[in-house]
Amino acid sequence: MPQIEVIGESCQDVFVYCEAVRLAPDLPVPVLEEIHTETNPGMAANVARNIQSRSISTELITNNNWESFIKTRYVHDKSNHMFFRVDTSNKTERINLSNLKLDSDIIVIADYNKGFLTESDIEYICSSHSLVFLDTKKILGSWAENAKYIKINDYEFNNSKNFLTDKLVSKIIHTRGAEGSDFLGKNFPVERFEIRDTSGAGDSFMAALVTEFLISSDIEKSINAANAAASKVVRTRGVGII
């Protein structure tokens, strides 16, 4: 059975939906009344569950005790406006790569630059497998050149653009939100619509990209499928799955 292996940091995503009942008398801040809470696996674990939603065998290699890494977002229930986010973390050791399965059909690296994967780790993985899809928050360098494809968003692209080599440029899938995605000088557009929540959209993009590539081996078709999946997710609130 075809298998995709996901490597990277995971967390718990918590959305606390609230009503803003009044302003605090002592400070100009809203007083929030909790209505309900939604919790789901986040970051690399969200990439993995999106892939699993396509009925693809998935292996996740992630940080120990990832459930104790919590991103809590306080959100206005009616408007979906996010008031603020609180991150709680108990940092542990780096991700153990001894269980890395190099016979997987595709390896996905979901690197959120939290200190659990080093540039050397990523370089080792990319050098050890011919079909690695990399999504990283790090500034790109030669350590990423052996990845098959590199997915970065507009913010990450601008951070890295002064350090890009020709080899890196040839691998980059540059996601640009409402402007679609760019690859090798070609733009892949998306339909215009109202966006409700961008949380987890990049995870869904990557999951659709690799699952379609597993089937078709066609990167342009895969980018179009990924655009469609991310477009679907941002129309709902919270972190959705494809």
PyRosetta script that sets phi, psi and omega in degrees:
from pyrosetta import init, pose_from_sequence

init()
pose = pose_from_sequence("MPQIEVIGESCQDVFVYCEAVRLAPDLPVPVLEEIHTETNPGMAANVARNIQSRSISTELITNNNWESFIKTRYVHDKSNHMFFRVDTSNKTERINLSNLKLDSDIIVIADYNKGFLTESDIEYICSSHSLVFLDTKKILGSWAENAKYIKINDYEFNNSKNFLTDKLVSKIIHTRGAEGSDFLGKNFPVERFEIRDTSGAGDSFMAALVTEFLISSDIEKSINAANAAASKVVRTRGVGII")
pose.set_psi(1, 132.6)
pose.set_omega(1, 177.3)
pose.set_phi(2, -58.2)
pose.set_psi(2, 143.8)
pose.set_omega(2, -177.4)
pose.set_phi(3, -138.0)
pose.set_psi(3, 141.8)
pose.set_omega(3, 174.0)
pose.set_phi(4, -115.4)
pose.set_psi(4, 132.1)
pose.set_omega(4, 179.7)
pose.set_phi(5, -107.6)
pose.set_psi(5, 129.7)
pose.set_omega(5, 179.7)
pose.set_phi(6, -111.0)
pose.set_psi(6, 128.3)
pose.set_omega(6, -180.0)
pose.set_phi(7, -125.2)
pose.set_psi(7, 127.1)
pose.set_omega(7, 177.4)
pose.set_phi(8, 160.9)
pose.set_psi(8, 179.1)
pose.set_omega(8, -177.6)
pose.set_phi(9, -76.6)
pose.set_psi(9, 143.9)
pose.set_omega(9, 176.7)
pose.set_phi(10, -125.3)
pose.set_psi(10, 162.3)
pose.set_omega(10, 177.9)
pose.set_phi(11, -152.0)
pose.set_psi(11, 178.3)
pose.set_omega(11, 168.5)
pose.set_phi(12, -101.6)
pose.set_psi(12, 127.9)
pose.set_omega(12, 172.9)
pose.set_phi(13, -95.8)
pose.set_psi(13, 122.5)
pose.set_omega(13, 179.6)
pose.set_phi(14, -120.5)
pose.set_psi(14, 127.3)
pose.set_omega(14, 176.5)
pose.set_phi(15, -114.6)
pose.set_psi(15, 114.9)
pose.set_omega(15, 177.5)
pose.set_phi(16, -101.3)
pose.set_psi(16, 107.7)
pose.set_omega(16, -179.0)
pose.set_phi(17, -88.0)
pose.set_psi(17, 129.7)
pose.set_omega(17, -169.2)
pose.set_phi(18, -131.2)
pose.set_psi(18, 165.2)
pose.set_omega(18, 166.5)
pose.set_phi(19, -112.7)
pose.set_psi(19, 135.5)
pose.set_omega(19, 176.1)
pose.set_phi(20, -87.8)
pose.set_psi(20, 106.5)
pose.set_omega(20, -170.0)
pose.set_phi(21, -88.2)
pose.set_psi(21, -28.4)
pose.set_omega(21, -179.4)
pose.set_phi(22, -174.0)
pose.set_psi(22, 174.5)
pose.set_omega(22, 172.0)
pose.set_phi(23, -91.2)
pose.set_psi(23, 143.0)
pose.set_omega(23, 177.2)
pose.set_phi(24, -64.4)
pose.set_psi(24, 140.6)
pose.set_omega(24, -177.8)
pose.set_phi(25, -69.8)
pose.set_psi(25, -24.1)
pose.set_omega(25, -175.5)
pose.set_phi(26, -99.2)
pose.set_psi(26, -20.0)
pose.set_omega(26, -179.6)
pose.set_phi(27, -139.9)
pose.set_psi(27, 150.1)
pose.set_omega(27, -179.7)
pose.set_phi(28, -81.3)
pose.set_psi(28, 61.3)
pose.set_omega(28, 179.3)
pose.set_phi(29, -129.5)
pose.set_psi(29, 150.1)
pose.set_omega(29, 179.6)
pose.set_phi(30, -73.9)
pose.set_psi(30, 145.2)
pose.set_omega(30, 170.8)
pose.set_phi(31, -92.4)
pose.set_psi(31, 122.7)
pose.set_omega(31, -174.2)
pose.set_phi(32, -101.7)
pose.set_psi(32, 139.4)
pose.set_omega(32, 175.2)
pose.set_phi(33, -116.4)
pose.set_psi(33, 118.7)
pose.set_omega(33, -176.0)
pose.set_phi(34, -67.5)
pose.set_psi(34, 137.4)
pose.set_omega(34, 177.1)
pose.set_phi(35, -107.0)
pose.set_psi(35, -53.6)
pose.set_omega(35, 175.6)
pose.set_phi(36, -159.4)
pose.set_psi(36, 163.4)
pose.set_omega(36, -176.2)
pose.set_phi(37, -126.9)
pose.set_psi(37, 139.8)
pose.set_omega(37, 175.3)
pose.set_phi(38, -123.0)
pose.set_psi(38, 136.8)
pose.set_omega(38, -178.0)
pose.set_phi(39, -130.1)
pose.set_psi(39, 138.5)
pose.set_omega(39, 176.4)
pose.set_phi(40, -154.1)
pose.set_psi(40, 159.0)
pose.set_omega(40, 176.1)
pose.set_phi(41, -62.5)
pose.set_psi(41, 140.9)
pose.set_omega(41, -177.9)
pose.set_phi(42, -122.9)
pose.set_psi(42, 171.0)
pose.set_omega(42, 179.0)
pose.set_phi(43, 58.2)
pose.set_psi(43, -125.9)
pose.set_omega(43, -175.9)
pose.set_phi(44, -59.8)
pose.set_psi(44, -35.8)
pose.set_omega(44, 178.5)
pose.set_phi(45, -65.3)
pose.set_psi(45, -30.3)
pose.set_omega(45, 176.7)
pose.set_phi(46, -73.8)
pose.set_psi(46, -36.1)
pose.set_omega(46, 173.9)
pose.set_phi(47, -59.8)
pose.set_psi(47, -45.4)
pose.set_omega(47, -178.5)
pose.set_phi(48, -63.1)
pose.set_psi(48, -43.7)
pose.set_omega(48, -178.0)
pose.set_phi(49, -70.6)
pose.set_psi(49, -28.4)
pose.set_omega(49, 173.5)
pose.set_phi(50, -66.9)
pose.set_psi(50, -40.3)
pose.set_omega(50, 176.7)
pose.set_phi(51, -65.2)
pose.set_psi(51, -43.2)
pose.set_omega(51, 179.0)
pose.set_phi(52, -62.2)
pose.set_psi(52, -28.7)
pose.set_omega(52, 178.7)
pose.set_phi(53, -65.7)
pose.set_psi(53, -16.4)
pose.set_omega(53, 175.7)
pose.set_phi(54, -94.1)
pose.set_psi(54, 13.4)
pose.set_omega(54, 179.0)
pose.set_phi(55, 60.5)
pose.set_psi(55, 38.2)
pose.set_omega(55, 176.8)
pose.set_phi(56, -106.6)
pose.set_psi(56, 133.1)
pose.set_omega(56, 176.8)
pose.set_phi(57, -61.7)
pose.set_psi(57, 127.7)
pose.set_omega(57, -172.5)
pose.set_phi(58, -133.2)
pose.set_psi(58, 134.2)
pose.set_omega(58, 174.9)
pose.set_phi(59, -114.3)
pose.set_psi(59, 132.6)
pose.set_omega(59, 179.2)
pose.set_phi(60, -114.4)
pose.set_psi(60, 123.8)
pose.set_omega(60, 172.7)
pose.set_phi(61, -113.2)
pose.set_psi(61, 115.0)
pose.set_omega(61, -172.1)
pose.set_phi(62, -144.3)
pose.set_psi(62, -176.8)
pose.set_omega(62, -178.0)
pose.set_phi(63, -71.2)
pose.set_psi(63, 146.6)
pose.set_omega(63, 176.4)
pose.set_phi(64, -64.4)
pose.set_psi(64, 149.0)
pose.set_omega(64, 175.6)
pose.set_phi(65, 54.4)
pose.set_psi(65, 38.4)
pose.set_omega(65, -175.6)
pose.set_phi(66, -64.5)
pose.set_psi(66, -20.3)
pose.set_omega(66, 178.9)
pose.set_phi(67, -65.4)
pose.set_psi(67, -19.4)
pose.set_omega(67, 179.6)
pose.set_phi(68, -85.3)
pose.set_psi(68, -4.5)
pose.set_omega(68, 172.7)
pose.set_phi(69, -93.9)
pose.set_psi(69, 108.0)
pose.set_omega(69, -168.3)
pose.set_phi(70, -122.6)
pose.set_psi(70, 128.2)
pose.set_omega(70, 170.3)
pose.set_phi(71, -107.3)
pose.set_psi(71, 111.1)
pose.set_omega(71, -178.9)
pose.set_phi(72, -106.7)
pose.set_psi(72, 120.2)
pose.set_omega(72, 179.5)
pose.set_phi(73, -108.3)
pose.set_psi(73, 130.7)
pose.set_omega(73, 176.0)
pose.set_phi(74, -101.3)
pose.set_psi(74, 117.9)
pose.set_omega(74, -167.1)
pose.set_phi(75, -126.8)
pose.set_psi(75, 137.5)
pose.set_omega(75, 175.0)
pose.set_phi(76, -69.2)
pose.set_psi(76, 124.7)
pose.set_omega(76, -170.9)
pose.set_phi(77, -62.3)
pose.set_psi(77, -41.1)
pose.set_omega(77, -174.0)
pose.set_phi(78, -81.2)
pose.set_psi(78, -42.7)
pose.set_omega(78, -174.9)
pose.set_phi(79, -95.2)
pose.set_psi(79, -15.2)
pose.set_omega(79, -174.7)
pose.set_phi(80, 67.4)
pose.set_psi(80, 17.7)
pose.set_omega(80, 174.3)
pose.set_phi(81, -71.3)
pose.set_psi(81, 129.5)
pose.set_omega(81, 179.0)
pose.set_phi(82, -89.1)
pose.set_psi(82, 122.8)
pose.set_omega(82, 178.3)
pose.set_phi(83, -74.4)
pose.set_psi(83, -50.1)
pose.set_omega(83, 179.9)
pose.set_phi(84, -168.8)
pose.set_psi(84, 169.5)
pose.set_omega(84, 178.0)
pose.set_phi(85, -127.7)
pose.set_psi(85, 139.6)
pose.set_omega(85, 177.5)
pose.set_phi(86, -118.9)
pose.set_psi(86, 124.3)
pose.set_omega(86, 178.6)
pose.set_phi(87, -105.4)
pose.set_psi(87, 131.9)
pose.set_omega(87, 176.3)
pose.set_phi(88, -121.4)
pose.set_psi(88, 127.5)
pose.set_omega(88, -178.1)
pose.set_phi(89, -142.3)
pose.set_psi(89, 146.5)
pose.set_omega(89, 173.1)
pose.set_phi(90, -124.9)
pose.set_psi(90, 90.8)
pose.set_omega(90, -169.7)
pose.set_phi(91, -64.1)
pose.set_psi(91, 133.6)
pose.set_omega(91, 176.8)
pose.set_phi(92, -118.7)
pose.set_psi(92, -164.7)
pose.set_omega(92, -176.2)
pose.set_phi(93, -73.5)
pose.set_psi(93, 169.7)
pose.set_omega(93, 178.5)
pose.set_phi(94, -61.1)
pose.set_psi(94, 159.0)
pose.set_omega(94, 177.9)
pose.set_phi(95, -61.9)
pose.set_psi(95, 132.8)
pose.set_omega(95, -179.2)
pose.set_phi(96, -81.4)
pose.set_psi(96, 115.8)
pose.set_omega(96, -177.8)
pose.set_phi(97, -93.7)
pose.set_psi(97, 8.2)
pose.set_omega(97, -178.6)
pose.set_phi(98, -67.6)
pose.set_psi(98, -21.3)
pose.set_omega(98, 179.1)
pose.set_phi(99, -94.0)
pose.set_psi(99, 10.3)
pose.set_omega(99, 179.9)
pose.set_phi(100, -59.2)
pose.set_psi(100, 127.5)
pose.set_omega(100, -179.6)
pose.set_phi(101, -103.1)
pose.set_psi(101, 102.5)
pose.set_omega(101, -176.6)
pose.set_phi(102, -79.4)
pose.set_psi(102, -2.0)
pose.set_omega(102, 176.9)
pose.set_phi(103, -94.9)
pose.set_psi(103, 4.2)
pose.set_omega(103, 174.9)
pose.set_phi(104, -64.5)
pose.set_psi(104, 149.8)
pose.set_omega(104, -179.2)
pose.set_phi(105, -66.8)
pose.set_psi(105, -41.2)
pose.set_omega(105, 178.8)
pose.set_phi(106, -137.7)
pose.set_psi(106, 140.7)
pose.set_omega(106, 171.1)
pose.set_phi(107, -112.1)
pose.set_psi(107, 130.3)
pose.set_omega(107, 175.4)
pose.set_phi(108, -109.3)
pose.set_psi(108, 126.0)
pose.set_omega(108, 172.8)
pose.set_phi(109, -104.1)
pose.set_psi(109, 115.1)
pose.set_omega(109, 177.7)
pose.set_phi(110, -107.3)
pose.set_psi(110, 89.9)
pose.set_omega(110, -173.0)
pose.set_phi(111, -102.7)
pose.set_psi(111, 109.4)
pose.set_omega(111, -179.8)
pose.set_phi(112, -96.2)
pose.set_psi(112, 10.3)
pose.set_omega(112, 174.3)
pose.set_phi(113, 58.2)
pose.set_psi(113, 44.8)
pose.set_omega(113, 178.3)
pose.set_phi(114, -98.1)
pose.set_psi(114, 3.5)
pose.set_omega(114, 177.1)
pose.set_phi(115, 99.5)
pose.set_psi(115, 3.4)
pose.set_omega(115, -178.0)
pose.set_phi(116, -93.8)
pose.set_psi(116, -18.3)
pose.set_omega(116, 175.4)
pose.set_phi(117, -127.8)
pose.set_psi(117, 127.8)
pose.set_omega(117, 177.9)
pose.set_phi(118, -93.7)
pose.set_psi(118, 168.5)
pose.set_omega(118, 174.6)
pose.set_phi(119, -59.5)
pose.set_psi(119, -37.4)
pose.set_omega(119, 178.9)
pose.set_phi(120, -65.3)
pose.set_psi(120, -39.0)
pose.set_omega(120, 176.5)
pose.set_phi(121, -59.6)
pose.set_psi(121, -47.5)
pose.set_omega(121, -177.6)
pose.set_phi(122, -65.9)
pose.set_psi(122, -40.9)
pose.set_omega(122, 178.0)
pose.set_phi(123, -61.4)
pose.set_psi(123, -40.8)
pose.set_omega(123, 178.7)
pose.set_phi(124, -62.8)
pose.set_psi(124, -46.3)
pose.set_omega(124, -178.9)
pose.set_phi(125, -62.9)
pose.set_psi(125, -45.9)
pose.set_omega(125, -178.0)
pose.set_phi(126, -65.8)
pose.set_psi(126, -30.4)
pose.set_omega(126, 179.4)
pose.set_phi(127, -80.8)
pose.set_psi(127, -14.6)
pose.set_omega(127, -174.7)
pose.set_phi(128, -99.8)
pose.set_psi(128, -7.3)
pose.set_omega(128, -177.2)
pose.set_phi(129, -143.2)
pose.set_psi(129, 141.6)
pose.set_omega(129, -173.8)
pose.set_phi(130, -83.7)
pose.set_psi(130, -9.4)
pose.set_omega(130, -175.4)
pose.set_phi(131, -135.0)
pose.set_psi(131, 76.1)
pose.set_omega(131, 179.2)
pose.set_phi(132, -110.4)
pose.set_psi(132, 125.7)
pose.set_omega(132, 173.3)
pose.set_phi(133, -100.1)
pose.set_psi(133, 121.9)
pose.set_omega(133, -175.5)
pose.set_phi(134, -110.7)
pose.set_psi(134, 129.3)
pose.set_omega(134, 170.3)
pose.set_phi(135, -123.4)
pose.set_psi(135, 113.5)
pose.set_omega(135, -172.8)
pose.set_phi(136, -135.7)
pose.set_psi(136, 146.9)
pose.set_omega(136, 173.4)
pose.set_phi(137, -92.9)
pose.set_psi(137, -6.5)
pose.set_omega(137, 179.9)
pose.set_phi(138, -73.7)
pose.set_psi(138, 154.9)
pose.set_omega(138, 170.0)
pose.set_phi(139, -69.2)
pose.set_psi(139, 128.1)
pose.set_omega(139, -173.0)
pose.set_phi(140, -69.5)
pose.set_psi(140, 150.5)
pose.set_omega(140, 177.0)
pose.set_phi(141, -154.8)
pose.set_psi(141, -171.1)
pose.set_omega(141, -176.3)
pose.set_phi(142, -60.9)
pose.set_psi(142, -23.0)
pose.set_omega(142, 179.2)
pose.set_phi(143, -62.0)
pose.set_psi(143, -17.2)
pose.set_omega(143, -177.9)
pose.set_phi(144, -101.7)
pose.set_psi(144, 0.5)
pose.set_omega(144, -170.6)
pose.set_phi(145, -67.6)
pose.set_psi(145, -20.0)
pose.set_omega(145, -178.7)
pose.set_phi(146, -91.3)
pose.set_psi(146, 0.5)
pose.set_omega(146, 172.3)
pose.set_phi(147, -65.9)
pose.set_psi(147, 149.7)
pose.set_omega(147, 177.3)
pose.set_phi(148, -73.2)
pose.set_psi(148, -48.4)
pose.set_omega(148, 177.0)
pose.set_phi(149, -138.8)
pose.set_psi(149, 148.5)
pose.set_omega(149, -179.7)
pose.set_phi(150, -125.7)
pose.set_psi(150, 117.6)
pose.set_omega(150, 178.9)
pose.set_phi(151, -101.2)
pose.set_psi(151, 120.1)
pose.set_omega(151, 176.5)
pose.set_phi(152, -136.1)
pose.set_psi(152, 150.3)
pose.set_omega(152, 179.1)
pose.set_phi(153, -88.2)
pose.set_psi(153, -177.4)
pose.set_omega(153, -173.4)
pose.set_phi(154, -63.6)
pose.set_psi(154, -42.3)
pose.set_omega(154, 179.5)
pose.set_phi(155, -62.3)
pose.set_psi(155, -45.2)
pose.set_omega(155, -179.2)
pose.set_phi(156, -67.8)
pose.set_psi(156, -37.3)
pose.set_omega(156, 178.5)
pose.set_phi(157, -62.6)
pose.set_psi(157, -44.9)
pose.set_omega(157, -179.5)
pose.set_phi(158, -65.4)
pose.set_psi(158, -32.9)
pose.set_omega(158, 176.4)
pose.set_phi(159, -67.2)
pose.set_psi(159, -30.9)
pose.set_omega(159, -173.3)
pose.set_phi(160, -100.5)
pose.set_psi(160, -11.4)
pose.set_omega(160, -166.9)
pose.set_phi(161, -60.3)
pose.set_psi(161, -27.1)
pose.set_omega(161, 179.2)
pose.set_phi(162, -80.2)
pose.set_psi(162, -4.3)
pose.set_omega(162, -176.4)
pose.set_phi(163, -117.9)
pose.set_psi(163, 7.6)
pose.set_omega(163, -173.3)
pose.set_phi(164, -82.1)
pose.set_psi(164, 131.4)
pose.set_omega(164, 172.1)
pose.set_phi(165, -93.6)
pose.set_psi(165, 166.4)
pose.set_omega(165, 178.4)
pose.set_phi(166, -58.9)
pose.set_psi(166, -36.2)
pose.set_omega(166, -179.1)
pose.set_phi(167, -65.9)
pose.set_psi(167, -41.6)
pose.set_omega(167, 177.8)
pose.set_phi(168, -65.4)
pose.set_psi(168, -44.7)
pose.set_omega(168, -178.9)
pose.set_phi(169, -56.9)
pose.set_psi(169, -37.2)
pose.set_omega(169, -177.8)
pose.set_phi(170, -68.7)
pose.set_psi(170, -11.4)
pose.set_omega(170, -175.9)
pose.set_phi(171, -110.8)
pose.set_psi(171, -10.0)
pose.set_omega(171, -169.1)
pose.set_phi(172, -81.4)
pose.set_psi(172, 127.5)
pose.set_omega(172, 167.3)
pose.set_phi(173, -104.5)
pose.set_psi(173, 109.4)
pose.set_omega(173, -171.6)
pose.set_phi(174, -99.6)
pose.set_psi(174, 107.2)
pose.set_omega(174, -179.9)
pose.set_phi(175, -87.2)
pose.set_psi(175, 134.9)
pose.set_omega(175, -172.1)
pose.set_phi(176, -129.3)
pose.set_psi(176, 32.1)
pose.set_omega(176, 176.4)
pose.set_phi(177, 61.3)
pose.set_psi(177, -124.5)
pose.set_omega(177, -177.1)
pose.set_phi(178, -65.5)
pose.set_psi(178, -15.7)
pose.set_omega(178, 178.7)
pose.set_phi(179, -88.9)
pose.set_psi(179, 4.6)
pose.set_omega(179, 178.2)
pose.set_phi(180, 82.8)
pose.set_psi(180, -147.9)
pose.set_omega(180, -176.8)
pose.set_phi(181, -132.8)
pose.set_psi(181, 146.9)
pose.set_omega(181, 178.4)
pose.set_phi(182, -113.8)
pose.set_psi(182, 138.2)
pose.set_omega(182, 174.8)
pose.set_phi(183, -149.3)
pose.set_psi(183, 123.6)
pose.set_omega(183, 179.2)
pose.set_phi(184, 51.6)
pose.set_psi(184, 44.0)
pose.set_omega(184, 176.2)
pose.set_phi(185, 80.0)
pose.set_psi(185, 0.7)
pose.set_omega(185, -180.0)
pose.set_phi(186, -109.2)
pose.set_psi(186, 136.5)
pose.set_omega(186, 177.1)
pose.set_phi(187, -96.6)
pose.set_psi(187, 136.6)
pose.set_omega(187, 176.5)
pose.set_phi(188, -111.8)
pose.set_psi(188, 101.3)
pose.set_omega(188, -170.9)
pose.set_phi(189, -75.5)
pose.set_psi(189, 164.1)
pose.set_omega(189, 174.5)
pose.set_phi(190, -125.3)
pose.set_psi(190, 157.7)
pose.set_omega(190, 176.9)
pose.set_phi(191, -67.4)
pose.set_psi(191, 143.0)
pose.set_omega(191, 177.3)
pose.set_phi(192, -83.9)
pose.set_psi(192, 133.6)
pose.set_omega(192, 179.9)
pose.set_phi(193, -162.9)
pose.set_psi(193, 171.5)
pose.set_omega(193, 179.0)
pose.set_phi(194, -78.2)
pose.set_psi(194, 129.9)
pose.set_omega(194, -179.7)
pose.set_phi(195, -94.1)
pose.set_psi(195, 128.5)
pose.set_omega(195, 178.1)
pose.set_phi(196, -95.5)
pose.set_psi(196, -40.9)
pose.set_omega(196, -174.8)
pose.set_phi(197, -161.6)
pose.set_psi(197, 125.3)
pose.set_omega(197, -179.6)
pose.set_phi(198, -91.4)
pose.set_psi(198, 0.8)
pose.set_omega(198, -178.3)
pose.set_phi(199, -58.7)
pose.set_psi(199, 125.9)
pose.set_omega(199, 176.8)
pose.set_phi(200, 78.7)
pose.set_psi(200, 3.2)
pose.set_omega(200, -177.3)
pose.set_phi(201, -63.9)
pose.set_psi(201, -39.5)
pose.set_omega(201, 178.8)
pose.set_phi(202, -64.7)
pose.set_psi(202, -35.0)
pose.set_omega(202, 177.1)
pose.set_phi(203, -64.3)
pose.set_psi(203, -44.2)
pose.set_omega(203, -179.6)
pose.set_phi(204, -67.3)
pose.set_psi(204, -37.3)
pose.set_omega(204, 176.5)
pose.set_phi(205, -58.8)
pose.set_psi(205, -49.7)
pose.set_omega(205, -178.1)
pose.set_phi(206, -63.2)
pose.set_psi(206, -41.8)
pose.set_omega(206, -178.8)
pose.set_phi(207, -62.8)
pose.set_psi(207, -44.4)
pose.set_omega(207, 178.9)
pose.set_phi(208, -68.1)
pose.set_psi(208, -36.0)
pose.set_omega(208, 179.1)
pose.set_phi(209, -59.7)
pose.set_psi(209, -49.4)
pose.set_omega(209, -174.6)
pose.set_phi(210, -76.1)
pose.set_psi(210, -34.7)
pose.set_omega(210, -180.0)
pose.set_phi(211, -69.2)
pose.set_psi(211, -37.9)
pose.set_omega(211, 176.8)
pose.set_phi(212, -68.9)
pose.set_psi(212, -38.9)
pose.set_omega(212, 179.4)
pose.set_phi(213, -66.4)
pose.set_psi(213, -33.9)
pose.set_omega(213, 177.0)
pose.set_phi(214, -60.1)
pose.set_psi(214, -35.1)
pose.set_omega(214, -178.3)
pose.set_phi(215, -83.0)
pose.set_psi(215, -46.1)
pose.set_omega(215, -168.4)
pose.set_phi(216, -105.2)
pose.set_psi(216, -22.0)
pose.set_omega(216, -173.0)
pose.set_phi(217, 56.6)
pose.set_psi(217, 24.9)
pose.set_omega(217, -178.6)
pose.set_phi(218, -116.5)
pose.set_psi(218, 108.3)
pose.set_omega(218, -173.4)
pose.set_phi(219, -69.2)
pose.set_psi(219, -34.6)
pose.set_omega(219, 179.0)
pose.set_phi(220, -67.8)
pose.set_psi(220, -42.6)
pose.set_omega(220, 175.5)
pose.set_phi(221, -62.3)
pose.set_psi(221, -36.9)
pose.set_omega(221, -179.8)
pose.set_phi(222, -67.6)
pose.set_psi(222, -39.2)
pose.set_omega(222, 178.1)
pose.set_phi(223, -65.0)
pose.set_psi(223, -41.7)
pose.set_omega(223, 177.4)
pose.set_phi(224, -62.3)
pose.set_psi(224, -40.8)
pose.set_omega(224, 177.8)
pose.set_phi(225, -65.3)
pose.set_psi(225, -38.7)
pose.set_omega(225, 179.5)
pose.set_phi(226, -67.6)
pose.set_psi(226, -41.2)
pose.set_omega(226, 175.5)
pose.set_phi(227, -57.8)
pose.set_psi(227, -44.4)
pose.set_omega(227, -178.5)
pose.set_phi(228, -64.6)
pose.set_psi(228, -40.7)
pose.set_omega(228, -179.4)
pose.set_phi(229, -66.4)
pose.set_psi(229, -45.6)
pose.set_omega(229, 179.5)
pose.set_phi(230, -64.4)
pose.set_psi(230, -37.4)
pose.set_omega(230, 178.6)
pose.set_phi(231, -63.0)
pose.set_psi(231, -35.9)
pose.set_omega(231, 177.8)
pose.set_phi(232, -68.1)
pose.set_psi(232, -42.9)
pose.set_omega(232, -175.5)
pose.set_phi(233, -66.7)
pose.set_psi(233, -39.7)
pose.set_omega(233, -176.0)
pose.set_phi(234, -73.6)
pose.set_psi(234, -7.4)
pose.set_omega(234, 176.5)
pose.set_phi(235, -84.6)
pose.set_psi(235, -8.1)
pose.set_omega(235, 177.7)
pose.set_phi(236, -114.7)
pose.set_psi(236, 162.3)
pose.set_omega(236, -180.0)
pose.set_phi(237, -95.0)
pose.set_psi(237, 159.1)
pose.set_omega(237, -175.9)
pose.set_phi(238, 80.0)
pose.set_psi(238, -166.7)
pose.set_omega(238, 178.7)
pose.set_phi(239, -98.8)
pose.set_psi(239, 108.8)
pose.set_omega(239, -177.4)
pose.set_phi(240, -94.4)
pose.set_psi(240, 175.1)
pose.set_omega(240, 174.7)
pose.set_phi(241, -126.4)
pose.set_psi(241, 157.4)
pose.set_omega(241, -176.6)
pose.set_phi(242, -84.9)
pose.dump_pdb("model.pdb")
